[in-house]
Amino acid sequence: MLPNTSAVVTQKSSYYYRIMGGNLVTILFYFLISTSIGDSSFAPAKIKQKEKNLSKTNCLDVLRMTPGSHLKAAARLTTIKFIENNGYPAEEHQVLTEDGYYLTMHRIPGKPGSTPVFLQHGIACSSFDWVLSGKTKALAFILSDQGYDVWLGNARGNIYSQRHVKYSTSEYKYWNFDWHEMGVYDLPAALTYVNNKTEKQMIYIGHSMGTTMFFVMAMEKPDVTQKVKAMFALSPVAYMSNFKSPLRMPAKFTKELEKFMKSVQLGNLFSRNPVFDSFIKYFCCSSSIHQKGCMNIIFSLFGFNPAQLNKDLLPLILTHVPAGVSLRSIFHYYQAMNSKKFARYDHGVEENWKLYNSSEPPEYNVSKIQTPIGIFWSENDLITDRDDILRFYNQLPHKMLDYKVKDPKFNHIDFTWANDVVDLVYSKLLNAMEKYR
């Protein structure tokens, strides 16, 4: 009897996409974005003038300086090593979530009795974001200098948290999660661990998805939030009705994309590996023209603000960001854009009835959040809009701070590595934190 060739082909295709699909989809994504908005002619005249002043140094030269794993570069130093190289003590801690994911946390320990601060990164990022810009500008180092006990979280699926008790990252089932699971499993495990270690309540600071995770936890796991004195949200993300970035383009095809990705068993995007790193190295570092085009893409996606992007950090940024993300996390945000609601994940009518006893996913009840929350936002943020932010903030029962960044060009990623982030954001943040030390 002849074998079922169509089944064999399907099986081979599924295997191929599991191994190479993430790279292919990611490269295609960058190509489409670059051809549609990456051309320097798209940029305003002032930005093009700025680009004329860019150094002619090829960022490949920077990437060759120090050995590392994928790109064999200084940029590939781990968070721990980078902290130590800047003269600070560093620790690595692991915690197991209730649903079987191993998470890595990094720590810059403070003196005995010092107030713990927990920093949670945004989507497709890692703990490295909080140290990337160095001793004088990175929030983790600034908080350590101020006497805090600094803990850096890593969400499931990023480069530091890719272990599971049962599944490997090459399996689709590993990636079957979104930021709801990060809120109900990751943060409770991490914050409980920190609380047990320090025996103190902590201050929580999140950026982008790091804020979404906390909001979910505060509503779904209120007992855990008792371990948190206050929460500060940098560019908070909940409602997304007014999302302006070109990243919105695939949103209208969310369900079709989800079905396709499931059929080929592809559950993640932007994972670091030699193929992906080589593509990034070529795409953004092979020439000064490519470097400028890459910067244009960053501005187009997150908000034009070339004055705040230190181009010397670009190699460091590009070899740590993105750091891996589940496709379902992206689809969950697309769902928020399409539905104009802040709600649980939509698994389809049949599965929704099983999970929620409803044909539609339930909306989150923001009024249940009991933690005092302060928000930091900016007008030029293409990811999260003023009206969406205030729609969320106005529902909070314990409002603490509503701060608009003074720079009208400040964008979404400027909250972590802008040139003037200390003066524009962190000085205000530190003053507000004093009340909760």
Buried (B, 14 or more C-beta within 10 A) or exposed (E): EEEEEEEEEEEEBBBEBBEEBBBEBBBEBBEBBBEEBBEEEBBEEEBBEBBEEBEEEBBBEBBBEEEBEBBBBBBBBBBBEBBBEBEBEBEBBEBBBEBBBBBBBBBBBBEEEBBBBBBBBBBBBBBBBBBBBBBEBBBBBBBBEBEBBBBBBBBBBBBBBBBBEEBEBBBBEBBBBBBBBBBBBBBBBBBBBBBEBBEBBBBBBBBBBBBBBBBBBBBBBEEBBEBBBBBBBBBBBBBBBBBEBBBBEBBEEBBEBBEEBBEBBBBBBBBBBEBBBEBBBEBBBEBBEBBBBBBBBBBBBBBBBBBBBBBEBBBBBBBBBBBBBBBBBBBBBBBBBBBEBBBBBBBEEEEBEEEBEEEBBEEBEBEEBBBBBBBBBBBBBBBBBEEBBBBBBEBBEEEBBBBBBEBEBBBBBBBBBBBBBBEBBBEBBBEBBEEBE
